Amino acid sequence: MKLRLYHGRNTPEQEMDDWGFEGATLFGVDGIIWTYGVPRVFFINDEYFNIAREVTGWDEIADGLEMRVYEDLIKTKQGYFGDWELIKLG
């Protein structure tokens, strides 16, 4: 599966007069769990895991990455994203 981040902005306070920018698309996603208000993303192998960690800056928790949530936005190195989607490949 792949995880796509979109409707990005540079700061949480940024006034949106458009749809914002596209964020990273993370490939090799095996699953997502939501626990204690924080989504954790798991990958099919270490290669996809390491690429995603580098692109997003998310912290490693056990064998997954913990999304950084700020209010109702997902935070990465690229910015803050209002929406994300999980898509099955193939």
N, CA, C and O atoms as CSV, one atom per row, in Angstrom:
chain,resi,resn,atom,element,x,y,z
A,1,MET,N,N,0.843,-1.174,0.000
A,1,MET,CA,C,0.000,0.000,0.000
A,1,MET,C,C,0.886,1.235,0.000
A,1,MET,O,O,2.083,1.168,0.280
A,2,LYS,N,N,0.269,2.354,-0.319
A,2,LYS,CA,C,0.990,3.619,-0.227
A,2,LYS,C,C,0.176,4.606,0.602
A,2,LYS,O,O,-1.054,4.557,0.634
A,3,LEU,N,N,0.891,5.497,1.265
A,3,LEU,CA,C,0.292,6.540,2.093
A,3,LEU,C,C,0.634,7.874,1.458
A,3,LEU,O,O,1.809,8.212,1.316
A,4,ARG,N,N,-0.381,8.632,1.075
A,4,ARG,CA,C,-0.199,9.922,0.406
A,4,ARG,C,C,-0.630,11.041,1.340
A,4,ARG,O,O,-1.723,11.004,1.904
A,5,LEU,N,N,0.239,12.042,1.502
A,5,LEU,CA,C,-0.067,13.233,2.298
A,5,LEU,C,C,-0.357,14.394,1.352
A,5,LEU,O,O,0.354,14.585,0.365
A,6,TYR,N,N,-1.399,15.172,1.651
A,6,TYR,CA,C,-1.727,16.299,0.773
A,6,TYR,C,C,-2.456,17.395,1.547
A,6,TYR,O,O,-2.730,17.263,2.739
A,7,HIS,N,N,-2.764,18.490,0.828
A,7,HIS,CA,C,-3.312,19.713,1.419
A,7,HIS,C,C,-2.330,20.278,2.450
A,7,HIS,O,O,-2.681,20.559,3.596
A,8,GLY,N,N,-1.077,20.431,1.988
A,8,GLY,CA,C,-0.002,20.882,2.861
A,8,GLY,C,C,0.068,22.389,3.014
A,8,GLY,O,O,-0.411,23.155,2.178
A,9,ARG,N,N,0.680,22.775,4.109
A,9,ARG,CA,C,0.942,24.187,4.408
A,9,ARG,C,C,2.251,24.256,5.174
A,9,ARG,O,O,2.709,23.252,5.718
A,10,ASN,N,N,2.853,25.430,5.217
A,10,ASN,CA,C,4.151,25.599,5.870
A,10,ASN,C,C,4.048,25.717,7.382
A,10,ASN,O,O,4.944,25.272,8.100
A,11,THR,N,N,2.980,26.304,7.867
A,11,THR,CA,C,2.747,26.446,9.301
A,11,THR,C,C,1.285,26.114,9.587
A,11,THR,O,O,0.446,26.227,8.694
A,12,PRO,N,N,0.969,25.712,10.799
A,12,PRO,CA,C,-0.435,25.415,11.120
A,12,PRO,C,C,-1.339,26.641,10.993
A,12,PRO,O,O,-2.533,26.512,10.722
A,13,GLU,N,N,-0.772,27.818,11.188
A,13,GLU,CA,C,-1.564,29.047,11.166
A,13,GLU,C,C,-1.768,29.606,9.765
A,13,GLU,O,O,-2.529,30.559,9.592
A,14,GLN,N,N,-1.113,29.040,8.772
A,14,GLN,CA,C,-1.170,29.568,7.411
A,14,GLN,C,C,-2.602,29.615,6.908
A,14,GLN,O,O,-3.329,28.625,6.987
A,15,GLU,N,N,-3.008,30.775,6.388
A,15,GLU,CA,C,-4.330,30.937,5.786
A,15,GLU,C,C,-4.339,30.228,4.441
A,15,GLU,O,O,-3.502,30.506,3.582
A,16,MET,N,N,-5.266,29.331,4.262
A,16,MET,CA,C,-5.328,28.552,3.029
A,16,MET,C,C,-6.300,29.201,2.054
A,16,MET,O,O,-7.497,29.289,2.325
A,17,ASP,N,N,-5.773,29.658,0.908
A,17,ASP,CA,C,-6.633,30.202,-0.138
A,17,ASP,C,C,-6.647,29.279,-1.357
A,17,ASP,O,O,-7.202,29.614,-2.403
A,18,ASP,N,N,-6.033,28.132,-1.200
A,18,ASP,CA,C,-5.965,27.123,-2.249
A,18,ASP,C,C,-5.920,25.757,-1.561
A,18,ASP,O,O,-6.145,25.668,-0.355
A,19,TRP,N,N,-5.639,24.717,-2.299
A,19,TRP,CA,C,-5.630,23.368,-1.745
A,19,TRP,C,C,-4.339,23.016,-1.033
A,19,TRP,O,O,-4.256,21.957,-0.411
A,20,GLY,N,N,-3.327,23.870,-1.103
A,20,GLY,CA,C,-2.055,23.553,-0.471
A,20,GLY,C,C,-1.187,22.710,-1.383
A,20,GLY,O,O,-1.500,22.531,-2.560
A,21,PHE,N,N,-0.096,22.193,-0.839
A,21,PHE,CA,C,0.849,21.438,-1.661
A,21,PHE,C,C,0.812,19.950,-1.329
A,21,PHE,O,O,0.338,19.532,-0.273
A,22,GLU,N,N,1.329,19.171,-2.271
A,22,GLU,CA,C,1.438,17.723,-2.109
A,22,GLU,C,C,2.605,17.397,-1.195
A,22,GLU,O,O,3.658,18.031,-1.265
A,23,GLY,N,N,2.418,16.433,-0.361
A,23,GLY,CA,C,3.497,15.960,0.495
A,23,GLY,C,C,4.083,14.678,-0.047
A,23,GLY,O,O,3.876,14.320,-1.206
A,24,ALA,N,N,4.803,14.006,0.791
A,24,ALA,CA,C,5.439,12.747,0.410
A,24,ALA,C,C,4.389,11.671,0.175
A,24,ALA,O,O,3.320,11.675,0.785
A,25,THR,N,N,4.717,10.758,-0.716
A,25,THR,CA,C,3.970,9.521,-0.860
A,25,THR,C,C,4.885,8.408,-0.369
A,25,THR,O,O,5.971,8.206,-0.912
A,26,LEU,N,N,4.454,7.699,0.639
A,26,LEU,CA,C,5.249,6.636,1.250
A,26,LEU,C,C,4.789,5.291,0.707
A,26,LEU,O,O,3.606,4.955,0.775
A,27,PHE,N,N,5.721,4.533,0.175
A,27,PHE,CA,C,5.411,3.229,-0.406
A,27,PHE,C,C,5.792,2.117,0.562
A,27,PHE,O,O,6.528,2.335,1.525
A,28,GLY,N,N,5.283,0.934,0.290
A,28,GLY,CA,C,5.620,-0.227,1.106
A,28,GLY,C,C,4.946,-0.246,2.462
A,28,GLY,O,O,5.443,-0.876,3.394
A,29,VAL,N,N,3.812,0.442,2.583
A,29,VAL,CA,C,3.083,0.462,3.859
A,29,VAL,C,C,2.390,-0.886,4.050
A,29,VAL,O,O,1.703,-1.379,3.155
A,30,ASP,N,N,2.581,-1.463,5.216
A,30,ASP,CA,C,1.981,-2.755,5.544
A,30,ASP,C,C,0.699,-2.587,6.355
A,30,ASP,O,O,-0.206,-3.417,6.268
A,31,GLY,N,N,0.622,-1.512,7.145
A,31,GLY,CA,C,-0.561,-1.273,7.951
A,31,GLY,C,C,-0.406,-0.036,8.815
A,31,GLY,O,O,0.685,0.520,8.945
A,32,ILE,N,N,-1.517,0.384,9.401
A,32,ILE,CA,C,-1.541,1.546,10.296
A,32,ILE,C,C,-2.398,1.188,11.499
A,32,ILE,O,O,-3.468,0.596,11.357
A,33,ILE,N,N,-1.922,1.549,12.681
A,33,ILE,CA,C,-2.764,1.458,13.875
A,33,ILE,C,C,-2.850,2.847,14.496
A,33,ILE,O,O,-1.958,3.675,14.313
A,34,TRP,N,N,-3.914,3.090,15.223
A,34,TRP,CA,C,-4.125,4.356,15.917
A,34,TRP,C,C,-4.252,4.012,17.393
A,34,TRP,O,O,-5.200,3.340,17.801
A,35,THR,N,N,-3.300,4.470,18.188
A,35,THR,CA,C,-3.342,4.174,19.610
A,35,THR,C,C,-3.015,5.421,20.411
A,35,THR,O,O,-2.064,6.135,20.094
A,36,TYR,N,N,-3.788,5.682,21.435
A,36,TYR,CA,C,-3.622,6.866,22.282
A,36,TYR,C,C,-3.546,8.145,21.457
A,36,TYR,O,O,-2.765,9.044,21.767
A,37,GLY,N,N,-4.357,8.224,20.407
A,37,GLY,CA,C,-4.447,9.432,19.602
A,37,GLY,C,C,-3.320,9.637,18.612
A,37,GLY,O,O,-3.210,10.708,18.015
A,38,VAL,N,N,-2.479,8.629,18.427
A,38,VAL,CA,C,-1.342,8.773,17.507
A,38,VAL,C,C,-1.321,7.607,16.523
A,38,VAL,O,O,-1.301,6.447,16.933
A,39,PRO,N,N,-1.326,7.915,15.215
A,39,PRO,CA,C,-1.205,6.843,14.233
A,39,PRO,C,C,0.237,6.353,14.117
A,39,PRO,O,O,1.185,7.138,14.138
A,40,ARG,N,N,0.374,5.040,13.995
A,40,ARG,CA,C,1.682,4.419,13.776
A,40,ARG,C,C,1.626,3.668,12.454
A,40,ARG,O,O,0.677,2.936,12.173
A,41,VAL,N,N,2.664,3.867,11.650
A,41,VAL,CA,C,2.721,3.300,10.306
A,41,VAL,C,C,3.774,2.197,10.276
A,41,VAL,O,O,4.884,2.371,10.779
A,42,PHE,N,N,3.416,1.065,9.683
A,42,PHE,CA,C,4.307,-0.084,9.582
A,42,PHE,C,C,4.584,-0.383,8.114
A,42,PHE,O,O,3.731,-0.165,7.253
A,43,PHE,N,N,5.789,-0.884,7.838
A,43,PHE,CA,C,6.242,-1.083,6.462
A,43,PHE,C,C,6.602,-2.538,6.206
A,43,PHE,O,O,6.877,-3.297,7.134
A,44,ILE,N,N,6.595,-2.914,4.929
A,44,ILE,CA,C,6.833,-4.308,4.564
A,44,ILE,C,C,8.293,-4.712,4.701
A,44,ILE,O,O,8.597,-5.900,4.807
A,45,ASN,N,N,9.214,-3.728,4.699
A,45,ASN,CA,C,10.625,-4.069,4.891
A,45,ASN,C,C,11.408,-2.845,5.379
A,45,ASN,O,O,10.881,-1.733,5.424
A,46,ASP,N,N,12.653,-3.067,5.737
A,46,ASP,CA,C,13.499,-2.002,6.287
A,46,ASP,C,C,13.796,-0.904,5.275
A,46,ASP,O,O,13.947,0.257,5.654
A,47,GLU,N,N,13.881,-1.250,4.002
A,47,GLU,CA,C,14.175,-0.239,2.980
A,47,GLU,C,C,13.083,0.821,2.938
A,47,GLU,O,O,13.380,2.015,2.980
A,48,TYR,N,N,11.831,0.403,2.855
A,48,TYR,CA,C,10.720,1.359,2.842
A,48,TYR,C,C,10.632,2.116,4.164
A,48,TYR,O,O,10.359,3.316,4.178
A,49,PHE,N,N,10.859,1.424,5.258
A,49,PHE,CA,C,10.851,2.044,6.584
A,49,PHE,C,C,11.879,3.172,6.653
A,49,PHE,O,O,11.556,4.281,7.079
A,50,ASN,N,N,13.109,2.896,6.238
A,50,ASN,CA,C,14.183,3.891,6.319
A,50,ASN,C,C,13.950,5.076,5.398
A,50,ASN,O,O,14.238,6.213,5.771
A,51,ILE,N,N,13.433,4.829,4.200
A,51,ILE,CA,C,13.106,5.928,3.287
A,51,ILE,C,C,12.037,6.812,3.914
A,51,ILE,O,O,12.167,8.037,3.907
A,52,ALA,N,N,10.993,6.215,4.452
A,52,ALA,CA,C,9.903,6.982,5.065
A,52,ALA,C,C,10.395,7.783,6.267
A,52,ALA,O,O,10.000,8.935,6.444
A,53,ARG,N,N,11.241,7.195,7.084
A,53,ARG,CA,C,11.778,7.905,8.253
A,53,ARG,C,C,12.589,9.122,7.817
A,53,ARG,O,O,12.480,10.190,8.419
A,54,GLU,N,N,13.396,8.965,6.777
A,54,GLU,CA,C,14.215,10.073,6.275
A,54,GLU,C,C,13.348,11.188,5.685
A,54,GLU,O,O,13.602,12.368,5.928
A,55,VAL,N,N,12.339,10.818,4.919
A,55,VAL,CA,C,11.479,11.798,4.253
A,55,VAL,C,C,10.602,12.556,5.250
A,55,VAL,O,O,10.403,13.763,5.112
A,56,THR,N,N,10.082,11.851,6.249
A,56,THR,CA,C,9.108,12.462,7.160
A,56,THR,C,C,9.714,13.048,8.427
A,56,THR,O,O,9.222,14.047,8.952
A,57,GLY,N,N,10.784,12.427,8.918
A,57,GLY,CA,C,11.326,12.828,10.213
A,57,GLY,C,C,10.561,12.246,11.384
A,57,GLY,O,O,10.788,12.645,12.527
A,58,TRP,N,N,9.648,11.301,11.122
A,58,TRP,CA,C,8.871,10.688,12.196
A,58,TRP,C,C,9.764,9.802,13.050
A,58,TRP,O,O,10.769,9.269,12.581
A,59,ASP,N,N,9.378,9.654,14.311
A,59,ASP,CA,C,10.148,8.854,15.263
A,59,ASP,C,C,9.851,7.368,15.108
A,59,ASP,O,O,8.728,6.963,14.806
A,60,GLU,N,N,10.887,6.575,15.323
A,60,GLU,CA,C,10.752,5.126,15.302
A,60,GLU,C,C,10.175,4.659,16.634
A,60,GLU,O,O,10.700,4.988,17.698
A,61,ILE,N,N,9.106,3.901,16.568
A,61,ILE,CA,C,8.484,3.310,17.747
A,61,ILE,C,C,8.348,1.818,17.466
A,61,ILE,O,O,7.587,1.410,16.589
A,62,ALA,N,N,9.088,1.012,18.216
A,62,ALA,CA,C,9.127,-0.446,17.985
A,62,ALA,C,C,9.514,-0.691,16.535
A,62,ALA,O,O,10.612,-0.315,16.125
A,63,ASP,N,N,8.646,-1.308,15.753
A,63,ASP,CA,C,8.981,-1.578,14.354
A,63,ASP,C,C,8.176,-0.719,13.386
A,63,ASP,O,O,7.989,-1.093,12.228
A,64,GLY,N,N,7.700,0.432,13.859
A,64,GLY,CA,C,6.940,1.351,13.017
A,64,GLY,C,C,7.397,2.780,13.202
A,64,GLY,O,O,8.318,3.058,13.970
A,65,LEU,N,N,6.745,3.683,12.492
A,65,LEU,CA,C,6.993,5.115,12.629
A,65,LEU,C,C,5.749,5.774,13.202
A,65,LEU,O,O,4.628,5.458,12.803
A,66,GLU,N,N,5.949,6.681,14.131
A,66,GLU,CA,C,4.844,7.389,14.767
A,66,GLU,C,C,4.638,8.723,14.061
A,66,GLU,O,O,5.517,9.585,14.069
A,67,MET,N,N,3.450,8.885,13.443
A,67,MET,CA,C,3.135,10.160,12.802
A,67,MET,C,C,3.157,11.261,13.854
A,67,MET,O,O,2.749,11.041,14.994
A,68,ARG,N,N,3.622,12.422,13.483
A,68,ARG,CA,C,3.554,13.576,14.379
A,68,ARG,C,C,2.242,14.301,14.106
A,68,ARG,O,O,2.005,14.783,12.998
A,69,VAL,N,N,1.400,14.371,15.119
A,69,VAL,CA,C,0.097,15.013,14.988
A,69,VAL,C,C,0.128,16.331,15.738
A,69,VAL,O,O,0.477,16.375,16.918
A,70,TYR,N,N,-0.242,17.414,15.045
A,70,TYR,CA,C,-0.343,18.729,15.663
A,70,TYR,C,C,-1.758,19.224,15.410
A,70,TYR,O,O,-2.138,19.481,14.267
A,71,GLU,N,N,-2.534,19.357,16.479
A,71,GLU,CA,C,-3.962,19.669,16.375
A,71,GLU,C,C,-4.594,18.660,15.426
A,71,GLU,O,O,-4.630,17.473,15.752
A,72,ASP,N,N,-5.092,19.077,14.267
A,72,ASP,CA,C,-5.691,18.120,13.331
A,72,ASP,C,C,-4.837,17.931,12.079
A,72,ASP,O,O,-5.348,17.529,11.034
A,73,LEU,N,N,-3.533,18.220,12.183
A,73,LEU,CA,C,-2.620,18.137,11.045
A,73,LEU,C,C,-1.537,17.089,11.283
A,73,LEU,O,O,-1.164,16.811,12.422
A,74,ILE,N,N,-1.042,16.518,10.196
A,74,ILE,CA,C,0.090,15.593,10.254
A,74,ILE,C,C,1.346,16.386,9.901
A,74,ILE,O,O,1.402,17.030,8.854
A,75,LYS,N,N,2.356,16.340,10.777
A,75,LYS,CA,C,3.603,17.094,10.610
A,75,LYS,C,C,4.695,16.195,10.050
A,75,LYS,O,O,4.914,15.086,10.536
A,76,THR,N,N,5.382,16.693,9.013
A,76,THR,CA,C,6.578,16.042,8.475
A,76,THR,C,C,7.648,17.109,8.296
A,76,THR,O,O,7.430,18.277,8.619
A,77,LYS,N,N,8.800,16.708,7.783
A,77,LYS,CA,C,9.859,17.672,7.476
A,77,LYS,C,C,9.401,18.694,6.442
A,77,LYS,O,O,9.903,19.818,6.419
A,78,GLN,N,N,8.448,18.314,5.582
A,78,GLN,CA,C,7.977,19.180,4.505
A,78,GLN,C,C,6.981,20.230,4.972
A,78,GLN,O,O,6.863,21.284,4.348
A,79,GLY,N,N,6.269,19.964,6.047
A,79,GLY,CA,C,5.250,20.896,6.503
A,79,GLY,C,C,4.145,20.181,7.259
A,79,GLY,O,O,4.353,19.118,7.845
A,80,TYR,N,N,2.972,20.784,7.234
A,80,TYR,CA,C,1.790,20.283,7.938
A,80,TYR,C,C,0.732,19.919,6.899
A,80,TYR,O,O,0.491,20.669,5.953
A,81,PHE,N,N,0.102,18.753,7.090
A,81,PHE,CA,C,-0.824,18.251,6.088
A,81,PHE,C,C,-2.195,17.988,6.694
A,81,PHE,O,O,-2.324,17.369,7.750
A,82,GLY,N,N,-3.214,18.478,5.995
A,82,GLY,CA,C,-4.578,18.352,6.474
A,82,GLY,C,C,-5.231,17.029,6.130
A,82,GLY,O,O,-6.215,16.639,6.759
A,83,ASP,N,N,-4.695,16.335,5.138
A,83,ASP,CA,C,-5.321,15.095,4.695
A,83,ASP,C,C,-4.269,14.055,4.336
A,83,ASP,O,O,-3.144,14.373,3.949
A,84,TRP,N,N,-4.679,12.804,4.479
A,84,TRP,CA,C,-3.847,11.683,4.032
A,84,TRP,C,C,-4.770,10.565,3.597
A,84,TRP,O,O,-5.922,10.482,4.023
A,85,GLU,N,N,-4.239,9.703,2.737
A,85,GLU,CA,C,-5.024,8.560,2.275
A,85,GLU,C,C,-4.129,7.343,2.160
A,85,GLU,O,O,-2.939,7.450,1.863
A,86,LEU,N,N,-4.711,6.202,2.397
A,86,LEU,CA,C,-4.027,4.921,2.292
A,86,LEU,C,C,-4.619,4.195,1.091
A,86,LEU,O,O,-5.828,3.978,1.018
A,87,ILE,N,N,-3.752,3.821,0.145
A,87,ILE,CA,C,-4.220,3.257,-1.117
A,87,ILE,C,C,-3.584,1.891,-1.343
A,87,ILE,O,O,-2.371,1.726,-1.215
A,88,LYS,N,N,-4.411,0.927,-1.675
A,88,LYS,CA,C,-3.913,-0.409,-2.013
A,88,LYS,C,C,-3.342,-0.373,-3.429
A,88,LYS,O,O,-3.978,0.142,-4.348
A,89,LEU,N,N,-2.158,-0.912,-3.595
A,89,LEU,CA,C,-1.522,-0.961,-4.913
A,89,LEU,C,C,-1.877,-2.256,-5.623
A,89,LEU,O,O,-2.121,-3.289,-5.000
A,90,GLY,N,N,-1.897,-2.164,-6.961
A,90,GLY,CA,C,-2.103,-3.378,-7.765
A,90,GLY,C,C,-3.472,-3.711,-7.957
A,90,GLY,O,O,-3.778,-4.706,-8.613
